[in-house]
Amino acid sequence: MLKWLFEHKCDYRNRVEALEALVAKQQEDAVQRDRETAAQNAIFQERISELEAKLAKYENPKDSTNSSIPPSQDPHRRKYPKREKSDRPAGGQKGHKGSHHAWEEHPDEIVPLHPLACQHCGSEDLTRFPDYEEARQEIELPPIQPFVREFRAFGGQCAHCGKRTRAAFPEHLKGSVQIGHSIEHLVVYLKTAMHASHDKIVDFMREHLRLSVSHGWIQLALERSKQRFLPVYEQIFEHLKQQPVLHSDETGCPIAGKKQWFWVFAVDTLCAYVASTSRGFKVIQEAIGDTFNGSWVSDRYGPQLKMAAQHQICLAHLSRELKWIIEAENSVWALHLRTYLQKIIRTRDQYGDAWDPQQAEIQQLTRQYQDELDQLLLKPPVKAKKGKDKPKALIMYEQLNIHQDKILHFLYNPLVPPTNNLAERLLRGFVTHRKVNGEFKNLDGAQGQAVFRSMIQSARLQGKNIFDVLSFKQSLFQPS
């Protein structure tokens, strides 16, 4: 009996141990399944977020009206219908004030026209009057051909030592025949302002100037011109550092298959470009320095806001971003803020140069607008729901609270505009160059473009003759 009970107890213990092992195995399998399920859920959730983000792009796409995307990249650009045929005749209509070329007081050639016979009876017996009755001018382009200047160095004998000596050639003349600076300046203009390739410049030289040049000569001409312009280029930066207001912006610049950056620093009369592999603050440090004793106008890009200066963020950029938030999230807060920005920009534009922060009326308006902004940034928009991404409106709200002093700076300083349109306009020419010519082979070539564009665009801003500036006949640092 005892033996049976002992065997039964041992069998029971074995069965219990087996059951405990089975339960432990099942618990371990369950934990493993939970881990796998959680990992799969995380993957699915990430995939769902990606799909939701892609779907949001189609439901609320960004375009030139609600972001910084240029109009040329709008996914669905508006196609304007063809104009209906009008009953009016072609050309200028009756009462339209015409335009014409200015009359040249000192023409290069005068062609006298005398009557050969009477228009009425045909008689050739005419008495000519000394004064003309009417004059008309025709503008022509004279035949374009190279102008060759030959330098002849004469010698002489010294009366003191008796040795022969010879006149020195100008320093820039190195060979027996070479092309002058004026043609090199034309190459710079064609390359920079006209976005011409080396091939097109070679063809232009051969067909219109009757000069046979190679791609290598064009590249050497560009490099020589860059070296000549570098002192002026550096002087532009020194002048920019002393300005009361400075605009800055950057855009992509493809170099050797990689996306690099093309920066601009500008005022109303001067601008300077920089090609760089970086989009960081170090570019601003090297160009302008760590501090700027004036007002810095830019978008809300982080490195721009690192500059130690008074800042004005571009309200046009901000307004477009708010428009996208309104479309994507139906944000009432974004709608109120965008309406507010449009109102203060419109008010500032209406006053124009008459905006004087010292006047009592202007001070009252400024206080009113400041109070309205404080109220808009006092209460945050709807908070993020649990498990959902933070709303764009809330992100914008938090960012603007950090940079609140940079929104209305233009109301306190009449020299500061509310937008960064100046820098954006000055980058458009380079964007066109980028589309036409593609990428640069190296950073040195891109920096050459920066030097040339700084000279040409500064001349344009000042209304000066570009070729006079390139040949140093006119200075960028003297009034016209």
Secondary structure as a PSIPRED ss2 file (coil, helix, strand):
# PSIPRED VFORMAT (PSIPRED V4.0)

   1 M C   1.000  0.000  0.000
   2 L H   0.000  1.000  0.000
   3 K H   0.000  1.000  0.000
   4 W H   0.000  1.000  0.000
   5 L H   0.000  1.000  0.000
   6 F H   0.000  1.000  0.000
   7 E H   0.000  1.000  0.000
   8 H H   0.000  1.000  0.000
   9 K H   0.000  1.000  0.000
  10 C H   0.000  1.000  0.000
  11 D H   0.000  1.000  0.000
  12 Y H   0.000  1.000  0.000
  13 R H   0.000  1.000  0.000
  14 N H   0.000  1.000  0.000
  15 R H   0.000  1.000  0.000
  16 V H   0.000  1.000  0.000
  17 E H   0.000  1.000  0.000
  18 A H   0.000  1.000  0.000
  19 L H   0.000  1.000  0.000
  20 E H   0.000  1.000  0.000
  21 A H   0.000  1.000  0.000
  22 L H   0.000  1.000  0.000
  23 V H   0.000  1.000  0.000
  24 A H   0.000  1.000  0.000
  25 K H   0.000  1.000  0.000
  26 Q H   0.000  1.000  0.000
  27 Q H   0.000  1.000  0.000
  28 E H   0.000  1.000  0.000
  29 D H   0.000  1.000  0.000
  30 A H   0.000  1.000  0.000
  31 V H   0.000  1.000  0.000
  32 Q H   0.000  1.000  0.000
  33 R H   0.000  1.000  0.000
  34 D H   0.000  1.000  0.000
  35 R H   0.000  1.000  0.000
  36 E H   0.000  1.000  0.000
  37 T H   0.000  1.000  0.000
  38 A H   0.000  1.000  0.000
  39 A H   0.000  1.000  0.000
  40 Q H   0.000  1.000  0.000
  41 N H   0.000  1.000  0.000
  42 A H   0.000  1.000  0.000
  43 I H   0.000  1.000  0.000
  44 F H   0.000  1.000  0.000
  45 Q H   0.000  1.000  0.000
  46 E H   0.000  1.000  0.000
  47 R H   0.000  1.000  0.000
  48 I H   0.000  1.000  0.000
  49 S H   0.000  1.000  0.000
  50 E H   0.000  1.000  0.000
  51 L H   0.000  1.000  0.000
  52 E H   0.000  1.000  0.000
  53 A H   0.000  1.000  0.000
  54 K H   0.000  1.000  0.000
  55 L H   0.000  1.000  0.000
  56 A H   0.000  1.000  0.000
  57 K H   0.000  1.000  0.000
  58 Y H   0.000  1.000  0.000
  59 E H   0.000  1.000  0.000
  60 N C   1.000  0.000  0.000
  61 P C   1.000  0.000  0.000
  62 K C   1.000  0.000  0.000
  63 D C   1.000  0.000  0.000
  64 S C   1.000  0.000  0.000
  65 T C   1.000  0.000  0.000
  66 N C   1.000  0.000  0.000
  67 S C   1.000  0.000  0.000
  68 S C   1.000  0.000  0.000
  69 I C   1.000  0.000  0.000
  70 P C   1.000  0.000  0.000
  71 P H   0.000  1.000  0.000
  72 S H   0.000  1.000  0.000
  73 Q H   0.000  1.000  0.000
  74 D C   1.000  0.000  0.000
  75 P C   1.000  0.000  0.000
  76 H C   1.000  0.000  0.000
  77 R C   1.000  0.000  0.000
  78 R C   1.000  0.000  0.000
  79 K C   1.000  0.000  0.000
  80 Y C   1.000  0.000  0.000
  81 P C   1.000  0.000  0.000
  82 K C   1.000  0.000  0.000
  83 R C   1.000  0.000  0.000
  84 E C   1.000  0.000  0.000
  85 K C   1.000  0.000  0.000
  86 S C   1.000  0.000  0.000
  87 D C   1.000  0.000  0.000
  88 R C   1.000  0.000  0.000
  89 P C   1.000  0.000  0.000
  90 A C   1.000  0.000  0.000
  91 G C   1.000  0.000  0.000
  92 G C   1.000  0.000  0.000
  93 Q C   1.000  0.000  0.000
  94 K C   1.000  0.000  0.000
  95 G C   1.000  0.000  0.000
  96 H C   1.000  0.000  0.000
  97 K C   1.000  0.000  0.000
  98 G C   1.000  0.000  0.000
  99 S C   1.000  0.000  0.000
 100 H C   1.000  0.000  0.000
 101 H C   1.000  0.000  0.000
 102 A C   1.000  0.000  0.000
 103 W C   1.000  0.000  0.000
 104 E C   1.000  0.000  0.000
 105 E C   1.000  0.000  0.000
 106 H C   1.000  0.000  0.000
 107 P C   1.000  0.000  0.000
 108 D C   1.000  0.000  0.000
 109 E C   1.000  0.000  0.000
 110 I C   1.000  0.000  0.000
 111 V C   1.000  0.000  0.000
 112 P C   1.000  0.000  0.000
 113 L C   1.000  0.000  0.000
 114 H C   1.000  0.000  0.000
 115 P C   1.000  0.000  0.000
 116 L C   1.000  0.000  0.000
 117 A C   1.000  0.000  0.000
 118 C C   1.000  0.000  0.000
 119 Q C   1.000  0.000  0.000
 120 H C   1.000  0.000  0.000
 121 C C   1.000  0.000  0.000
 122 G C   1.000  0.000  0.000
 123 S C   1.000  0.000  0.000
 124 E C   1.000  0.000  0.000
 125 D C   1.000  0.000  0.000
 126 L C   1.000  0.000  0.000
 127 T C   1.000  0.000  0.000
 128 R C   1.000  0.000  0.000
 129 F C   1.000  0.000  0.000
 130 P C   1.000  0.000  0.000
 131 D C   1.000  0.000  0.000
 132 Y C   1.000  0.000  0.000
 133 E C   1.000  0.000  0.000
 134 E C   1.000  0.000  0.000
 135 A C   1.000  0.000  0.000
 136 R C   1.000  0.000  0.000
 137 Q C   1.000  0.000  0.000
 138 E C   1.000  0.000  0.000
 139 I C   1.000  0.000  0.000
 140 E C   1.000  0.000  0.000
 141 L C   1.000  0.000  0.000
 142 P C   1.000  0.000  0.000
 143 P C   1.000  0.000  0.000
 144 I C   1.000  0.000  0.000
 145 Q C   1.000  0.000  0.000
 146 P C   1.000  0.000  0.000
 147 F C   1.000  0.000  0.000
 148 V C   1.000  0.000  0.000
 149 R C   1.000  0.000  0.000
 150 E C   1.000  0.000  0.000
 151 F C   1.000  0.000  0.000
 152 R C   1.000  0.000  0.000
 153 A C   1.000  0.000  0.000
 154 F C   1.000  0.000  0.000
 155 G E   0.000  0.000  1.000
 156 G E   0.000  0.000  1.000
 157 Q E   0.000  0.000  1.000
 158 C C   1.000  0.000  0.000
 159 A C   1.000  0.000  0.000
 160 H C   1.000  0.000  0.000
 161 C C   1.000  0.000  0.000
 162 G C   1.000  0.000  0.000
 163 K C   1.000  0.000  0.000
 164 R E   0.000  0.000  1.000
 165 T E   0.000  0.000  1.000
 166 R E   0.000  0.000  1.000
 167 A C   1.000  0.000  0.000
 168 A C   1.000  0.000  0.000
 169 F C   1.000  0.000  0.000
 170 P C   1.000  0.000  0.000
 171 E C   1.000  0.000  0.000
 172 H C   1.000  0.000  0.000
 173 L C   1.000  0.000  0.000
 174 K C   1.000  0.000  0.000
 175 G C   1.000  0.000  0.000
 176 S C   1.000  0.000  0.000
 177 V C   1.000  0.000  0.000
 178 Q C   1.000  0.000  0.000
 179 I C   1.000  0.000  0.000
 180 G C   1.000  0.000  0.000
 181 H H   0.000  1.000  0.000
 182 S H   0.000  1.000  0.000
 183 I H   0.000  1.000  0.000
 184 E H   0.000  1.000  0.000
 185 H H   0.000  1.000  0.000
 186 L H   0.000  1.000  0.000
 187 V H   0.000  1.000  0.000
 188 V H   0.000  1.000  0.000
 189 Y H   0.000  1.000  0.000
 190 L H   0.000  1.000  0.000
 191 K H   0.000  1.000  0.000
 192 T H   0.000  1.000  0.000
 193 A C   1.000  0.000  0.000
 194 M C   1.000  0.000  0.000
 195 H C   1.000  0.000  0.000
 196 A C   1.000  0.000  0.000
 197 S C   1.000  0.000  0.000
 198 H H   0.000  1.000  0.000
 199 D H   0.000  1.000  0.000
 200 K H   0.000  1.000  0.000
 201 I H   0.000  1.000  0.000
 202 V H   0.000  1.000  0.000
 203 D H   0.000  1.000  0.000
 204 F H   0.000  1.000  0.000
 205 M H   0.000  1.000  0.000
 206 R H   0.000  1.000  0.000
 207 E H   0.000  1.000  0.000
 208 H H   0.000  1.000  0.000
 209 L C   1.000  0.000  0.000
 210 R C   1.000  0.000  0.000
 211 L C   1.000  0.000  0.000
 212 S C   1.000  0.000  0.000
 213 V C   1.000  0.000  0.000
 214 S C   1.000  0.000  0.000
 215 H H   0.000  1.000  0.000
 216 G H   0.000  1.000  0.000
 217 W H   0.000  1.000  0.000
 218 I H   0.000  1.000  0.000
 219 Q H   0.000  1.000  0.000
 220 L H   0.000  1.000  0.000
 221 A H   0.000  1.000  0.000
 222 L H   0.000  1.000  0.000
 223 E H   0.000  1.000  0.000
 224 R H   0.000  1.000  0.000
 225 S H   0.000  1.000  0.000
 226 K H   0.000  1.000  0.000
 227 Q H   0.000  1.000  0.000
 228 R H   0.000  1.000  0.000
 229 F H   0.000  1.000  0.000
 230 L H   0.000  1.000  0.000
 231 P H   0.000  1.000  0.000
 232 V H   0.000  1.000  0.000
 233 Y H   0.000  1.000  0.000
 234 E H   0.000  1.000  0.000
 235 Q H   0.000  1.000  0.000
 236 I H   0.000  1.000  0.000
 237 F H   0.000  1.000  0.000
 238 E H   0.000  1.000  0.000
 239 H H   0.000  1.000  0.000
 240 L H   0.000  1.000  0.000
 241 K H   0.000  1.000  0.000
 242 Q C   1.000  0.000  0.000
 243 Q C   1.000  0.000  0.000
 244 P C   1.000  0.000  0.000
 245 V E   0.000  0.000  1.000
 246 L E   0.000  0.000  1.000
 247 H E   0.000  0.000  1.000
 248 S E   0.000  0.000  1.000
 249 D E   0.000  0.000  1.000
 250 E E   0.000  0.000  1.000
 251 T E   0.000  0.000  1.000
 252 G E   0.000  0.000  1.000
 253 C E   0.000  0.000  1.000
 254 P E   0.000  0.000  1.000
 255 I E   0.000  0.000  1.000
 256 A C   1.000  0.000  0.000
 257 G C   1.000  0.000  0.000
 258 K E   0.000  0.000  1.000
 259 K E   0.000  0.000  1.000
 260 Q E   0.000  0.000  1.000
 261 W E   0.000  0.000  1.000
 262 F E   0.000  0.000  1.000
 263 W E   0.000  0.000  1.000
 264 V E   0.000  0.000  1.000
 265 F E   0.000  0.000  1.000
 266 A E   0.000  0.000  1.000
 267 V C   1.000  0.000  0.000
 268 D C   1.000  0.000  0.000
 269 T C   1.000  0.000  0.000
 270 L C   1.000  0.000  0.000
 271 C E   0.000  0.000  1.000
 272 A E   0.000  0.000  1.000
 273 Y E   0.000  0.000  1.000
 274 V E   0.000  0.000  1.000
 275 A E   0.000  0.000  1.000
 276 S E   0.000  0.000  1.000
 277 T C   1.000  0.000  0.000
 278 S C   1.000  0.000  0.000
 279 R C   1.000  0.000  0.000
 280 G C   1.000  0.000  0.000
 281 F H   0.000  1.000  0.000
 282 K H   0.000  1.000  0.000
 283 V H   0.000  1.000  0.000
 284 I H   0.000  1.000  0.000
 285 Q H   0.000  1.000  0.000
 286 E H   0.000  1.000  0.000
 287 A H   0.000  1.000  0.000
 288 I C   1.000  0.000  0.000
 289 G C   1.000  0.000  0.000
 290 D C   1.000  0.000  0.000
 291 T E   0.000  0.000  1.000
 292 F E   0.000  0.000  1.000
 293 N E   0.000  0.000  1.000
 294 G E   0.000  0.000  1.000
 295 S E   0.000  0.000  1.000
 296 W E   0.000  0.000  1.000
 297 V E   0.000  0.000  1.000
 298 S E   0.000  0.000  1.000
 299 D C   1.000  0.000  0.000
 300 R C   1.000  0.000  0.000
 301 Y C   1.000  0.000  0.000
 302 G H   0.000  1.000  0.000
 303 P H   0.000  1.000  0.000
 304 Q H   0.000  1.000  0.000
 305 L H   0.000  1.000  0.000
 306 K C   1.000  0.000  0.000
 307 M C   1.000  0.000  0.000
 308 A E   0.000  0.000  1.000
 309 A E   0.000  0.000  1.000
 310 Q E   0.000  0.000  1.000
 311 H E   0.000  0.000  1.000
 312 Q E   0.000  0.000  1.000
 313 I E   0.000  0.000  1.000
 314 C C   1.000  0.000  0.000
 315 L H   0.000  1.000  0.000
 316 A H   0.000  1.000  0.000
 317 H H   0.000  1.000  0.000
 318 L H   0.000  1.000  0.000
 319 S H   0.000  1.000  0.000
 320 R H   0.000  1.000  0.000
 321 E H   0.000  1.000  0.000
 322 L H   0.000  1.000  0.000
 323 K H   0.000  1.000  0.000
 324 W H   0.000  1.000  0.000
 325 I H   0.000  1.000  0.000
 326 I H   0.000  1.000  0.000
 327 E H   0.000  1.000  0.000
 328 A H   0.000  1.000  0.000
 329 E H   0.000  1.000  0.000
 330 N C   1.000  0.000  0.000
 331 S C   1.000  0.000  0.000
 332 V H   0.000  1.000  0.000
 333 W H   0.000  1.000  0.000
 334 A H   0.000  1.000  0.000
 335 L H   0.000  1.000  0.000
 336 H H   0.000  1.000  0.000
 337 L H   0.000  1.000  0.000
 338 R H   0.000  1.000  0.000
 339 T H   0.000  1.000  0.000
 340 Y H   0.000  1.000  0.000
 341 L H   0.000  1.000  0.000
 342 Q H   0.000  1.000  0.000
 343 K H   0.000  1.000  0.000
 344 I H   0.000  1.000  0.000
 345 I H   0.000  1.000  0.000
 346 R H   0.000  1.000  0.000
 347 T H   0.000  1.000  0.000
 348 R H   0.000  1.000  0.000
 349 D H   0.000  1.000  0.000
 350 Q H   0.000  1.000  0.000
 351 Y H   0.000  1.000  0.000
 352 G H   0.000  1.000  0.000
 353 D H   0.000  1.000  0.000
 354 A H   0.000  1.000  0.000
 355 W C   1.000  0.000  0.000
 356 D C   1.000  0.000  0.000
 357 P C   1.000  0.000  0.000
 358 Q C   1.000  0.000  0.000
 359 Q C   1.000  0.000  0.000
 360 A H   0.000  1.000  0.000
 361 E H   0.000  1.000  0.000
 362 I H   0.000  1.000  0.000
 363 Q H   0.000  1.000  0.000
 364 Q H   0.000  1.000  0.000
 365 L H   0.000  1.000  0.000
 366 T H   0.000  1.000  0.000
 367 R H   0.000  1.000  0.000
 368 Q H   0.000  1.000  0.000
 369 Y H   0.000  1.000  0.000
 370 Q H   0.000  1.000  0.000
 371 D H   0.000  1.000  0.000
 372 E H   0.000  1.000  0.000
 373 L H   0.000  1.000  0.000
 374 D H   0.000  1.000  0.000
 375 Q H   0.000  1.000  0.000
 376 L H   0.000  1.000  0.000
 377 L C   1.000  0.000  0.000
 378 L C   1.000  0.000  0.000
 379 K C   1.000  0.000  0.000
 380 P C   1.000  0.000  0.000
 381 P C   1.000  0.000  0.000
 382 V C   1.000  0.000  0.000
 383 K C   1.000  0.000  0.000
 384 A C   1.000  0.000  0.000
 385 K C   1.000  0.000  0.000
 386 K C   1.000  0.000  0.000
 387 G C   1.000  0.000  0.000
 388 K C   1.000  0.000  0.000
 389 D C   1.000  0.000  0.000
 390 K C   1.000  0.000  0.000
 391 P C   1.000  0.000  0.000
 392 K H   0.000  1.000  0.000
 393 A H   0.000  1.000  0.000
 394 L H   0.000  1.000  0.000
 395 I H   0.000  1.000  0.000
 396 M H   0.000  1.000  0.000
 397 Y H   0.000  1.000  0.000
 398 E H   0.000  1.000  0.000
 399 Q H   0.000  1.000  0.000
 400 L H   0.000  1.000  0.000
 401 N H   0.000  1.000  0.000
 402 I H   0.000  1.000  0.000
 403 H C   1.000  0.000  0.000
 404 Q H   0.000  1.000  0.000
 405 D H   0.000  1.000  0.000
 406 K H   0.000  1.000  0.000
 407 I C   1.000  0.000  0.000
 408 L C   1.000  0.000  0.000
 409 H H   0.000  1.000  0.000
 410 F H   0.000  1.000  0.000
 411 L H   0.000  1.000  0.000
 412 Y H   0.000  1.000  0.000
 413 N C   1.000  0.000  0.000
 414 P C   1.000  0.000  0.000
 415 L C   1.000  0.000  0.000
 416 V C   1.000  0.000  0.000
 417 P C   1.000  0.000  0.000
 418 P C   1.000  0.000  0.000
 419 T C   1.000  0.000  0.000
 420 N C   1.000  0.000  0.000
 421 N H   0.000  1.000  0.000
 422 L H   0.000  1.000  0.000
 423 A H   0.000  1.000  0.000
 424 E H   0.000  1.000  0.000
 425 R H   0.000  1.000  0.000
 426 L H   0.000  1.000  0.000
 427 L H   0.000  1.000  0.000
 428 R H   0.000  1.000  0.000
 429 G H   0.000  1.000  0.000
 430 F H   0.000  1.000  0.000
 431 V H   0.000  1.000  0.000
 432 T H   0.000  1.000  0.000
 433 H H   0.000  1.000  0.000
 434 R H   0.000  1.000  0.000
 435 K H   0.000  1.000  0.000
 436 V H   0.000  1.000  0.000
 437 N H   0.000  1.000  0.000
 438 G C   1.000  0.000  0.000
 439 E C   1.000  0.000  0.000
 440 F E   0.000  0.000  1.000
 441 K C   1.000  0.000  0.000
 442 N C   1.000  0.000  0.000
 443 L H   0.000  1.000  0.000
 444 D H   0.000  1.000  0.000
 445 G H   0.000  1.000  0.000
 446 A H   0.000  1.000  0.000
 447 Q H   0.000  1.000  0.000
 448 G H   0.000  1.000  0.000
 449 Q H   0.000  1.000  0.000
 450 A H   0.000  1.000  0.000
 451 V H   0.000  1.000  0.000
 452 F H   0.000  1.000  0.000
 453 R H   0.000  1.000  0.000
 454 S H   0.000  1.000  0.000
 455 M H   0.000  1.000  0.000
 456 I H   0.000  1.000  0.000
 457 Q H   0.000  1.000  0.000
 458 S H   0.000  1.000  0.000
 459 A H   0.000  1.000  0.000
 460 R H   0.000  1.000  0.000
 461 L H   0.000  1.000  0.000
 462 Q C   1.000  0.000  0.000
 463 G C   1.000  0.000  0.000
 464 K C   1.000  0.000  0.000
 465 N C   1.000  0.000  0.000
 466 I H   0.000  1.000  0.000
 467 F H   0.000  1.000  0.000
 468 D H   0.000  1.000  0.000
 469 V H   0.000  1.000  0.000
 470 L H   0.000  1.000  0.000
 471 S C   1.000  0.000  0.000
 472 F C   1.000  0.000  0.000
 473 K C   1.000  0.000  0.000
 474 Q C   1.000  0.000  0.000
 475 S C   1.000  0.000  0.000
 476 L C   1.000  0.000  0.000
 477 F C   1.000  0.000  0.000
 478 Q C   1.000  0.000  0.000
 479 P C   1.000  0.000  0.000
 480 S C   1.000  0.000  0.000
